[in-house]
Amino acid sequence: MTQRAPWSTAWVTGASSGLGREIALRLAAGGCKVAISARSADKLAELCASAPGLTAFPYDVRDADMAADVANRIVATLGIPDLVVLNAGIGEFKSAEQFDAERFSAAFQTNVIGIGNALAPIIPHMVARGSGQIALMGSLAGYRGFPRAANYAPTKAAIRSLAECLRFDLEEKGIDISLISPGYIETHLTQDLDIPMPGLMPLQPAVDKIMTGLRKRRYEIAFPWHMVLLVKLSLRAWNEAYFFMTRWFVGR
């Protein structure tokens, strides 16, 4: 039985597939009115047709003007969201031997700048109201570097830092910040990866953990626990020890 959502309205980006799609469906099933955003208007329309309570606001997160327009239209249509889940992102895992400046820039434009573009127009509304919850999609890769993650891990490290900064400044304004830091999850981002993926989780149990953390308004929502433990321990490890252990654990 679906649990009643503690939020009346929400905005989820990157909602056309994977984690974003399932989070939006869970919220709607719990009675929440959900604004869903992604680049694909067709996929958003299909999703809206599959469940009541969803309203599509397609846009490209890399476009600051489009983000501001969408945020203002969401507020005008549904009201100020009680929960904002900034999930849109891309992931590419290649050896740094194939490092490409264009792909590196594209990852930051989507994963980092895209979040900033959404935050800028929505934060003032939440501050004026004096309440809200903002969740940023990070990753366990945001805690330390990983092999073949030069186009991904640095973006998630930036999101981790951003979440900490937001919490310092917005908590006293009544706005809770949540940093979602999963390990490997069975989504379109991982289905074609030909690399070791320790702790790979099915999608639905991963969404269960995210929803539980959001309901409890936790700052850090990190899983699976054994990968979290390894990552947290690695923060205290000497650099050479960390490089050795990680190469052994996830491969070169």
Backbone bond lengths (Angstrom), bond angles and torsions (degrees), N, CA, C in turn:
res aa  C-N    CA-C-N  psi(-1)  N-CA   C-N-CA  omega(-1)  CA-C   N-CA-C  phi
1 M - - - 1.469 - - 1.533 109.26 -
2 T 1.342 115.88 131.58 1.457 120.74 -177.94 1.523 110.96 -72.00
3 Q 1.321 115.60 132.67 1.460 120.72 -179.78 1.523 110.27 -80.11
4 R 1.308 116.34 140.87 1.459 121.48 179.30 1.528 110.32 -61.84
5 A 1.317 116.44 132.65 1.462 120.37 -179.67 1.523 110.48 -73.45
6 P 1.336 118.36 138.71 1.469 120.77 177.50 1.524 112.91 -80.89
7 W 1.329 117.76 0.04 1.455 122.42 178.84 1.534 109.12 -111.74
8 S 1.309 116.68 144.40 1.474 120.77 177.00 1.518 111.50 -86.20
9 T 1.333 115.80 -37.19 1.461 120.91 -178.49 1.522 109.69 -135.23
10 A 1.327 116.17 150.88 1.460 120.94 179.81 1.524 109.38 -149.65
11 W 1.329 114.60 159.13 1.467 122.29 174.16 1.519 107.18 -130.38
12 V 1.327 116.64 125.41 1.454 122.06 -179.54 1.521 108.93 -123.47
13 T 1.319 117.43 122.64 1.463 120.82 175.13 1.528 109.21 -96.45
14 G 1.325 115.39 161.59 1.459 119.49 -175.65 1.520 111.25 62.56
15 A 1.342 115.69 37.67 1.462 121.15 -169.76 1.523 113.82 -92.15
16 S 1.315 118.40 2.93 1.469 119.22 -175.78 1.517 113.05 -80.58
17 S 1.338 118.01 -14.31 1.464 120.01 -177.96 1.523 109.86 -160.81
18 G 1.325 115.67 171.21 1.458 122.32 171.56 1.512 114.85 58.18
19 L 1.332 115.80 -140.27 1.458 121.74 -176.70 1.528 112.36 -59.51
20 G 1.322 117.08 -43.93 1.453 120.35 -178.14 1.514 112.05 -59.91
21 R 1.317 116.50 -43.22 1.465 121.30 179.60 1.525 110.78 -61.51
22 E 1.324 116.73 -47.59 1.464 120.27 -176.87 1.525 111.83 -69.37
23 I 1.318 117.51 -36.28 1.465 119.97 176.41 1.525 109.99 -63.33
24 A 1.338 117.02 -43.99 1.465 120.67 179.17 1.520 110.99 -61.30
25 L 1.333 117.34 -42.50 1.465 120.76 179.75 1.529 111.36 -65.32
26 R 1.328 116.81 -39.95 1.466 119.98 178.36 1.531 110.61 -62.93
27 L 1.317 115.75 -43.81 1.463 120.03 -179.45 1.525 110.98 -62.83
28 A 1.330 116.18 -45.37 1.460 120.44 -179.79 1.522 111.18 -64.43
29 A 1.334 116.70 -40.00 1.461 120.73 179.18 1.524 111.14 -63.63
30 G 1.325 116.75 -25.89 1.462 121.47 178.58 1.515 113.55 -87.81
31 G 1.331 117.07 8.12 1.454 120.70 176.25 1.515 115.14 93.45
32 C 1.314 117.19 8.04 1.467 121.53 -179.12 1.535 110.28 -86.43
33 K 1.325 117.41 140.50 1.454 121.45 171.93 1.526 107.68 -84.87
34 V 1.329 116.04 119.96 1.462 120.47 -168.75 1.532 111.82 -119.25
35 A 1.322 115.90 122.94 1.455 121.98 169.49 1.514 107.69 -85.43
36 I 1.324 117.34 126.45 1.462 120.68 -178.71 1.522 109.45 -117.18
37 S 1.332 115.02 136.88 1.456 120.59 -177.50 1.524 111.00 -131.30
38 A 1.315 114.90 146.96 1.462 124.26 173.95 1.523 105.46 -173.67
39 R 1.313 116.66 174.46 1.466 119.03 178.66 1.521 112.19 -74.57
40 S 1.334 117.06 -33.53 1.461 121.22 -174.66 1.528 111.48 -83.22
41 A 1.325 116.35 103.20 1.462 120.57 177.49 1.523 111.07 -65.11
42 D 1.331 117.17 -34.81 1.461 121.00 -179.20 1.522 111.49 -64.29
43 K 1.334 116.81 -45.31 1.464 120.03 -179.95 1.520 111.18 -66.34
44 L 1.325 116.72 -37.43 1.461 119.68 177.66 1.525 110.72 -65.71
45 A 1.332 116.74 -39.13 1.464 120.32 178.77 1.522 110.56 -63.63
46 E 1.327 116.66 -41.77 1.462 120.36 177.72 1.523 111.04 -62.79
47 L 1.309 116.11 -40.02 1.466 120.07 179.51 1.525 110.82 -66.08
48 C 1.327 116.83 -42.70 1.465 120.40 178.81 1.526 110.77 -61.73
49 A 1.329 116.75 -35.31 1.463 120.62 -179.65 1.522 112.31 -71.76
50 S 1.330 116.20 -19.24 1.464 120.14 -175.86 1.521 113.58 -88.96
51 A 1.340 116.91 -14.82 1.465 119.42 -176.31 1.517 110.37 -154.32
52 P 1.342 118.12 137.70 1.466 120.32 176.01 1.523 110.87 -72.34
53 G 1.315 116.25 157.68 1.460 120.96 175.43 1.510 114.49 93.05
54 L 1.340 117.02 -1.01 1.463 121.24 -179.49 1.527 110.23 -106.38
55 T 1.328 116.56 136.75 1.463 122.12 176.60 1.522 108.25 -129.65
56 A 1.323 116.82 128.08 1.465 121.44 -174.23 1.528 111.90 -86.70
57 F 1.323 115.09 134.56 1.464 123.03 173.76 1.525 107.52 -134.75
58 P 1.335 117.64 76.96 1.467 120.10 -175.96 1.524 112.20 -68.76
59 Y 1.327 115.31 141.72 1.467 120.95 172.78 1.523 109.15 -170.19
60 D 1.310 115.56 165.50 1.460 122.73 177.01 1.524 107.87 -95.92
61 V 1.333 117.25 117.74 1.467 120.83 -174.48 1.521 112.64 -60.62
62 R 1.327 117.42 -20.07 1.463 120.64 -178.70 1.524 112.52 -75.35
63 D 1.327 116.96 -12.45 1.462 122.22 -176.98 1.532 109.40 -98.39
64 A 1.318 116.80 107.77 1.471 121.28 -176.20 1.525 112.09 -63.73
65 D 1.333 117.58 -39.36 1.461 120.36 -179.58 1.525 110.72 -66.19
66 M 1.332 117.19 -41.38 1.461 120.64 178.01 1.527 110.40 -64.68
67 A 1.333 116.71 -39.65 1.466 120.79 179.50 1.523 110.69 -61.52
68 A 1.324 116.61 -44.36 1.470 120.49 -179.85 1.523 110.54 -64.38
69 D 1.335 116.34 -42.00 1.469 120.31 179.56 1.521 110.83 -63.51
70 V 1.334 117.11 -44.43 1.465 121.03 -179.60 1.522 110.73 -64.76
71 A 1.325 117.36 -44.90 1.468 120.56 179.91 1.524 110.78 -58.97
72 N 1.323 116.72 -43.28 1.460 120.11 -179.87 1.527 111.57 -67.77
73 R 1.342 117.41 -35.96 1.465 120.35 178.40 1.527 110.82 -70.37
74 I 1.325 117.32 -35.35 1.465 120.33 176.45 1.523 110.13 -63.27
75 V 1.327 116.64 -45.67 1.465 120.93 179.37 1.525 110.50 -61.79
76 A 1.328 116.55 -41.37 1.458 120.43 -179.67 1.523 112.11 -68.81
77 T 1.338 116.89 -31.60 1.465 121.40 -175.10 1.521 112.61 -89.55
78 L 1.323 116.95 -47.30 1.466 121.50 -173.55 1.522 113.47 -110.88
79 G 1.311 116.71 -12.73 1.459 120.48 -172.61 1.520 110.14 96.96
80 I 1.308 116.66 174.43 1.472 120.92 178.54 1.528 108.40 -66.80
81 P 1.326 118.08 124.79 1.467 119.12 -178.75 1.532 111.49 -61.49
82 D 1.326 115.39 139.65 1.462 120.15 172.53 1.525 110.50 -76.43
83 L 1.335 115.60 -30.72 1.457 122.18 -178.80 1.521 109.08 -133.60
84 V 1.317 116.54 132.66 1.461 122.32 174.22 1.529 107.59 -121.89
85 V 1.317 116.87 122.66 1.467 122.29 178.73 1.526 107.58 -112.86
86 L 1.311 116.26 105.82 1.465 121.68 -177.80 1.519 108.56 -93.97
87 N 1.319 113.70 91.91 1.453 122.09 -169.12 1.528 114.19 -108.24
88 A 1.332 117.88 -17.52 1.462 120.28 -174.37 1.527 111.03 -56.62
89 G 1.315 115.78 133.23 1.463 119.18 -179.92 1.507 111.58 -173.45
90 I 1.310 115.46 164.06 1.451 121.89 176.41 1.519 108.45 -127.35
91 G 1.322 115.97 155.53 1.460 120.71 179.02 1.509 110.58 -140.13
92 E 1.308 115.75 135.48 1.461 120.78 177.38 1.517 107.20 -142.61
93 F 1.323 115.27 129.87 1.460 119.84 -175.48 1.521 109.34 -119.98
94 K 1.318 114.91 104.14 1.462 122.15 178.96 1.524 108.75 -138.39
95 S 1.310 115.15 153.01 1.460 119.50 177.00 1.521 110.06 -61.86
96 A 1.319 116.14 147.40 1.461 120.53 177.41 1.522 111.94 -64.93
97 E 1.320 117.14 -11.56 1.473 120.42 172.36 1.524 110.08 -60.80
98 Q 1.346 116.46 -25.65 1.464 122.18 -179.07 1.533 110.72 -106.76
99 F 1.322 116.70 25.35 1.464 120.77 -175.79 1.517 110.14 -57.55
100 D 1.334 114.76 133.98 1.458 120.92 -177.61 1.526 108.95 -134.17
101 A 1.323 117.14 123.71 1.462 121.57 -175.31 1.524 111.91 -62.19
102 E 1.318 117.16 -35.60 1.463 120.14 -178.28 1.527 111.09 -67.38
103 R 1.340 117.01 -43.37 1.464 120.13 178.33 1.528 110.70 -66.77
104 F 1.328 116.76 -38.25 1.458 121.28 178.68 1.524 110.67 -61.70
105 S 1.337 115.88 -45.66 1.458 121.13 179.14 1.523 110.82 -64.52
106 A 1.327 117.41 -40.99 1.466 121.38 -179.26 1.524 110.79 -62.06
107 A 1.336 117.26 -38.79 1.461 120.95 178.93 1.520 110.85 -63.37
108 F 1.331 117.59 -43.67 1.464 120.32 178.97 1.523 111.67 -68.89
109 Q 1.327 116.75 -37.95 1.468 119.78 179.43 1.517 111.35 -61.65
110 T 1.331 117.74 -38.67 1.456 121.42 -178.80 1.521 112.04 -83.60
111 N 1.333 116.64 -52.68 1.468 121.11 -170.80 1.527 114.26 -76.55
112 V 1.315 117.02 -28.64 1.472 120.44 -175.72 1.531 111.57 -112.97
113 I 1.314 116.84 -60.22 1.467 120.49 -179.49 1.524 110.10 -61.53
114 G 1.334 117.14 -35.86 1.465 120.68 178.77 1.513 112.28 -60.63
115 I 1.327 116.55 -38.52 1.465 120.07 176.72 1.527 110.36 -68.40
116 G 1.310 116.31 -42.61 1.460 119.52 177.70 1.516 112.41 -60.65
117 N 1.332 116.52 -37.79 1.464 120.37 179.20 1.522 112.03 -63.14
118 A 1.325 116.92 -33.42 1.470 120.62 178.74 1.525 111.52 -80.49
119 L 1.324 116.12 -35.85 1.461 119.63 -178.89 1.528 112.46 -65.23
120 A 1.323 116.41 -41.18 1.466 120.62 -172.53 1.525 113.15 -55.58
121 P 1.335 119.49 -45.38 1.465 117.77 -179.16 1.530 114.86 -83.98
122 I 1.341 118.34 -19.93 1.464 118.93 -174.30 1.525 113.14 -93.17
123 I 1.341 117.78 -30.03 1.465 120.27 -178.63 1.535 112.37 -58.75
124 P 1.348 119.68 -45.76 1.466 118.46 -179.42 1.526 113.32 -58.04
125 H 1.325 117.93 -35.74 1.468 120.93 178.06 1.527 110.53 -64.39
126 M 1.325 116.43 -44.38 1.463 120.42 -179.64 1.528 111.40 -67.10
127 V 1.317 115.92 -40.09 1.471 119.94 178.96 1.524 110.27 -63.31
128 A 1.318 116.25 -43.18 1.463 120.14 -179.95 1.526 110.94 -63.08
129 R 1.316 117.07 -36.20 1.463 121.04 178.67 1.519 111.64 -77.38
130 G 1.336 116.58 -31.20 1.459 121.02 179.56 1.510 114.68 87.10
131 S 1.355 117.18 20.45 1.460 119.73 178.70 1.521 109.87 -162.91
132 G 1.328 115.08 162.51 1.462 120.94 177.29 1.511 110.98 148.14
133 Q 1.305 115.30 172.28 1.462 122.16 177.90 1.517 108.28 -141.25
134 I 1.318 116.26 130.09 1.460 122.51 179.06 1.520 108.33 -120.45
135 A 1.325 116.27 125.46 1.470 121.67 178.57 1.520 109.08 -114.61
136 L 1.324 116.24 128.45 1.458 122.71 177.95 1.523 109.23 -106.64
137 M 1.326 116.42 135.42 1.459 119.94 179.36 1.531 109.86 -85.74
138 G 1.319 115.04 104.77 1.453 120.67 175.67 1.510 110.12 -100.32
139 S 1.317 116.55 -142.92 1.458 122.58 -179.44 1.522 107.81 -172.67
140 L 1.334 116.06 154.58 1.462 118.49 171.79 1.529 111.11 -61.58
141 A 1.337 116.08 -21.41 1.466 120.32 176.61 1.519 111.58 -69.44
142 G 1.339 117.57 -9.94 1.452 120.24 178.62 1.514 114.01 -82.06
143 Y 1.337 117.41 -6.21 1.462 121.18 -178.68 1.524 112.14 -88.74
144 R 1.335 116.32 -40.52 1.460 120.76 175.37 1.518 108.25 -149.15
145 G 1.330 115.72 163.76 1.454 119.49 179.93 1.518 112.58 -69.89
146 F 1.328 116.17 155.13 1.452 123.19 178.40 1.529 109.80 -132.76
147 P 1.321 117.65 155.24 1.467 119.54 175.01 1.523 111.34 -59.45
148 R 1.302 116.78 143.39 1.464 124.84 176.20 1.531 112.85 62.39
149 A 1.317 117.94 22.65 1.470 120.50 -175.50 1.524 112.98 -120.72
150 A 1.328 118.16 23.51 1.467 120.41 -176.59 1.525 112.75 -65.46
151 N 1.340 117.91 -23.36 1.456 121.48 178.17 1.527 112.39 -94.87
152 Y 1.335 117.09 3.91 1.460 119.92 -174.10 1.526 112.61 -130.22
153 A 1.334 116.58 -57.14 1.466 120.71 -174.70 1.530 113.04 -55.84
154 P 1.339 120.09 -41.93 1.475 118.18 179.59 1.526 113.17 -60.94
155 T 1.333 117.41 -32.65 1.469 118.96 178.75 1.521 110.55 -67.98
156 K 1.330 116.92 -37.09 1.453 120.05 -178.75 1.531 111.40 -76.69
157 A 1.333 116.71 -27.69 1.465 119.46 172.48 1.526 109.89 -65.00
158 A 1.328 116.33 -38.21 1.459 120.59 177.55 1.528 110.87 -64.96
159 I 1.327 116.49 -39.43 1.463 120.12 178.88 1.525 110.57 -66.21
160 R 1.323 116.84 -39.08 1.463 119.89 177.53 1.525 110.61 -60.09
161 S 1.324 116.93 -45.10 1.461 121.14 178.57 1.530 110.96 -64.81
162 L 1.321 116.10 -41.33 1.457 120.24 179.41 1.528 110.98 -60.76
163 A 1.330 116.72 -42.92 1.464 120.45 179.79 1.526 110.86 -60.39
164 E 1.332 116.73 -41.19 1.464 120.00 178.99 1.527 110.77 -63.64
165 C 1.328 116.53 -42.78 1.469 120.34 179.26 1.525 111.03 -63.66
166 L 1.324 116.35 -43.22 1.461 120.07 -179.98 1.521 111.23 -62.51
167 R 1.328 116.20 -40.45 1.464 118.47 -179.14 1.526 110.99 -63.50
168 F 1.323 116.69 -42.75 1.469 119.34 178.26 1.529 111.30 -56.06
169 D 1.328 116.77 -43.95 1.460 120.59 -171.10 1.529 114.47 -88.68
170 L 1.332 117.42 -27.75 1.464 119.56 -170.70 1.521 114.52 -106.27
171 E 1.327 117.62 -17.12 1.461 119.60 -177.65 1.532 111.10 -59.04
172 E 1.335 116.19 -42.24 1.465 119.98 -179.13 1.529 112.03 -71.28
173 K 1.343 116.70 -11.01 1.465 121.29 176.93 1.532 111.74 -93.12
174 G 1.338 116.24 4.87 1.456 120.38 178.89 1.507 114.68 89.10
175 I 1.341 116.99 12.09 1.463 121.27 -177.32 1.527 109.62 -109.05
176 D 1.316 116.72 119.47 1.457 121.84 178.09 1.520 109.98 -86.22
177 I 1.322 116.17 140.68 1.461 122.61 177.81 1.525 108.86 -112.46
178 S 1.318 116.14 133.77 1.462 121.49 175.28 1.523 109.04 -123.50
179 L 1.326 115.72 133.36 1.461 121.77 175.77 1.518 107.77 -109.64
180 I 1.331 116.78 113.41 1.463 122.31 179.98 1.523 107.90 -91.66
181 S 1.341 116.57 117.80 1.465 120.88 -175.68 1.525 110.22 -127.58
182 P 1.328 117.18 80.88 1.463 119.43 178.84 1.522 112.16 -83.92
183 G 1.326 114.11 164.18 1.455 120.23 168.32 1.519 108.40 -87.85
184 Y 1.348 116.09 -144.19 1.459 119.72 179.20 1.529 110.47 -75.33
185 I 1.345 116.64 132.32 1.463 122.82 179.50 1.530 108.21 -128.20
186 E 1.314 115.71 145.51 1.459 121.39 -179.90 1.529 110.74 -73.78
187 T 1.328 116.05 89.69 1.461 122.71 176.35 1.527 107.87 -135.06
188 H 1.336 115.37 -176.45 1.462 119.55 178.63 1.526 111.56 -63.49
189 L 1.333 117.63 -22.23 1.464 120.42 179.99 1.525 112.36 -72.42
190 T 1.325 116.93 -24.61 1.468 120.12 -176.24 1.521 113.80 -110.24
191 Q 1.328 118.10 -12.25 1.460 119.44 -170.86 1.528 113.54 -64.30
192 D 1.321 117.27 -27.41 1.467 119.94 -178.44 1.526 113.06 -108.14
193 L 1.328 116.85 9.24 1.462 119.43 -179.05 1.526 110.73 -75.82
194 D 1.301 116.01 126.32 1.462 121.10 177.79 1.525 109.01 -103.23
195 I 1.331 115.49 59.34 1.457 122.06 179.76 1.523 108.33 -139.09
196 P 1.324 117.95 160.41 1.474 119.17 174.27 1.527 110.05 -61.90
197 M 1.340 116.35 135.82 1.463 120.72 178.82 1.526 109.15 -130.95
198 P 1.330 116.64 74.78 1.471 119.56 -179.49 1.518 111.62 -61.75
199 G 1.338 115.88 137.91 1.460 120.42 177.80 1.511 114.37 76.26
200 L 1.351 118.17 17.79 1.463 121.39 -178.85 1.531 110.41 -55.04
201 M 1.347 116.89 126.90 1.458 122.54 -176.28 1.523 111.47 -111.31
202 P 1.335 118.45 143.47 1.461 121.08 169.93 1.526 109.98 -62.63
203 L 1.319 116.15 156.49 1.467 120.99 -174.17 1.520 113.12 -63.67
204 Q 1.323 117.70 -48.33 1.463 119.56 -172.63 1.532 113.60 -63.38
205 P 1.341 119.69 -46.51 1.472 118.62 175.81 1.521 112.96 -60.79
206 A 1.339 116.75 -32.31 1.465 119.73 177.26 1.528 110.87 -65.68
207 V 1.336 116.47 -41.93 1.463 120.12 178.63 1.524 110.16 -67.24
208 D 1.334 117.28 -34.83 1.472 120.17 175.28 1.516 110.75 -55.31
209 K 1.323 116.18 -46.54 1.461 120.84 -178.48 1.524 111.22 -66.11
210 I 1.320 116.69 -39.73 1.462 120.04 179.27 1.524 110.60 -64.21
211 M 1.323 116.54 -46.30 1.461 120.00 -177.91 1.532 111.33 -64.85
212 T 1.329 116.71 -39.28 1.470 119.69 177.46 1.524 110.36 -61.84
213 G 1.323 116.92 -44.89 1.458 120.63 179.49 1.514 112.77 -64.37
214 L 1.334 116.55 -39.44 1.462 119.84 178.94 1.526 111.09 -66.44
215 R 1.325 116.70 -41.97 1.461 120.26 179.36 1.527 111.23 -61.38
216 K 1.323 116.21 -38.03 1.459 120.58 179.95 1.525 111.93 -83.87
217 R 1.339 115.56 0.44 1.462 122.98 177.93 1.523 111.52 55.60
218 R 1.317 115.62 39.19 1.465 120.84 177.61 1.521 109.92 -69.30
219 Y 1.336 115.00 145.80 1.458 118.05 173.56 1.525 109.74 -71.87
220 E 1.305 117.49 -49.98 1.466 121.30 -176.63 1.528 110.14 -107.80
221 I 1.335 115.54 121.99 1.459 122.09 175.98 1.528 105.92 -118.97
222 A 1.332 115.64 92.13 1.457 121.36 -173.36 1.525 110.01 -122.86
223 F 1.314 116.95 140.19 1.460 122.54 -177.90 1.534 108.65 -166.45
224 P 1.352 118.23 164.53 1.472 129.51 -5.32 1.532 110.63 -71.69
225 W 1.327 115.72 157.51 1.462 120.59 -167.90 1.523 112.61 -60.36
226 H 1.354 117.58 -37.83 1.467 118.24 -176.12 1.530 111.19 -70.85
227 M 1.346 117.08 -32.23 1.455 119.66 175.59 1.529 110.44 -72.43
228 V 1.329 116.18 -36.90 1.467 120.43 176.81 1.525 109.88 -61.46
229 L 1.333 115.83 -43.93 1.461 120.11 179.83 1.524 110.78 -60.15
230 L 1.315 116.96 -45.17 1.469 120.46 179.93 1.524 111.33 -63.01
231 V 1.335 115.43 -42.62 1.466 119.23 -179.16 1.522 111.01 -66.00
232 K 1.332 116.40 -43.84 1.468 119.72 -179.55 1.533 111.06 -64.78
233 L 1.333 116.21 -40.41 1.467 119.32 177.18 1.523 110.80 -64.42
234 S 1.332 115.95 -34.20 1.469 119.15 -178.54 1.522 111.86 -65.43
235 L 1.340 116.75 -25.68 1.460 119.52 178.67 1.526 111.79 -65.34
236 R 1.347 115.59 -24.14 1.462 120.32 -179.96 1.524 112.74 -97.31
237 A 1.336 115.09 -4.95 1.469 118.87 -176.37 1.523 110.74 -81.26
238 W 1.324 115.23 149.86 1.454 119.92 170.72 1.520 108.10 -59.91
239 N 1.311 116.77 149.09 1.459 120.04 -176.42 1.526 112.36 -57.65
240 E 1.318 118.15 -46.17 1.464 120.02 -177.94 1.521 111.11 -63.46
241 A 1.347 116.00 -37.90 1.463 119.66 177.77 1.519 110.24 -65.33
242 Y 1.329 116.65 -40.50 1.458 120.40 179.41 1.527 111.04 -63.20
243 F 1.331 117.42 -46.90 1.456 120.00 -179.90 1.529 111.16 -60.45
244 F 1.317 116.68 -41.53 1.466 120.51 -179.97 1.527 110.93 -64.27
245 M 1.351 116.83 -48.48 1.461 120.75 -176.45 1.526 111.61 -65.21
246 T 1.319 116.44 -40.01 1.461 119.76 -177.34 1.518 111.08 -69.37
247 R 1.325 117.08 -40.81 1.473 119.35 176.68 1.522 110.92 -60.57
248 W 1.324 115.97 -38.33 1.463 120.43 179.75 1.525 111.26 -70.09
249 F 1.373 116.40 -36.26 1.460 120.25 -171.57 1.529 112.05 -82.57
250 V 1.337 117.36 -43.81 1.475 119.34 -175.80 1.504 113.24 -112.57
251 G 1.327 118.20 0.11 1.457 120.65 176.20 1.509 111.97 88.05
252 R 1.305 114.84 162.84 1.464 120.98 -179.03 1.528 110.83 -75.98
